[in-house]
C-alpha cells in the first residue's frame, strides 16, 4: 500500500494562507514572502483529509496530492 504525497508549486502560490488554516500540520507560510511551505510531503492518514481539503480550497491550485496507485486484485 502506497503513501499519499503532497507537492506544492510556490510560483503559483498567491499567499492566501487557506492551506495553513486548513492543515497547519502539513503547510506553513514563508515569513518573508507569504508563500506556502510544505512541512510534510507524506502526511499521516489522520492528516490526509485536511491536506486534500487544503488542496481544494487553494485559490491558485498550487497544491497537488499524488495518490498511490492501487494494485489490481
N, C-alpha and C positions, 0 to 999 in steps of 0.2 A: 504494500500500500504506500503510495507516494505522499509527499507533503505539499501543501499549497504554498506557493511562493508569491511574494508581492514585489512589484517593481514600481519605481516612480520616475517620472520624466520632469526633472527640476526646471528644464527650459520652458515647459508648458505651464508650470505651476504659477498661478497669479497671487499666491499667498493669502487666500481666503480663510484658511485655517479650519475649514469644516472637517478635514480628516483628523486633526488633533482633538477637536471637540468630540468626534465620534469614536475614535480609537486611540486614546493617548498612550496606550501601551505599545502601539505599533508605529505611530507617527509623532513627530515634533516639528516645530518651525525653527528655521535658522534665525538666530537673533540678529544677524547682520542684514539679511535681505528678505526675511519673512517666508521664504520658500520652504517647501516640505523637506523634512529629513526623515529618512526611513530608519527606525530604531530596530525593527525585527523583520527581516525578509522572509522568515518562516514562522509566522505566528502559531502559537499552540492552538489546539482545537477550540479551547474556550474563548479565544480572541478572533477566531477566523470570521465569524459572522459580523463582528464590528468592523473588521478590515474590509469585508465585502461591502458593507453599508457605506463606509467611508469612500470607497471607490465609486459608488453610485451617486453620492452627493457632491463629489468633486466637480466644480463648475467647468473645469477645463479638460477633464478626462486624463489627468496626469498620473492617475493610479491604475495599475493593471494587476489583476490577480491571475496567476497561472495555476490552474487546477491540474492535479496529477492525472495522467491518462489512465483510464481503467483498463485492466487486462480482462479480456473476454473470458467468460467461463463456459 
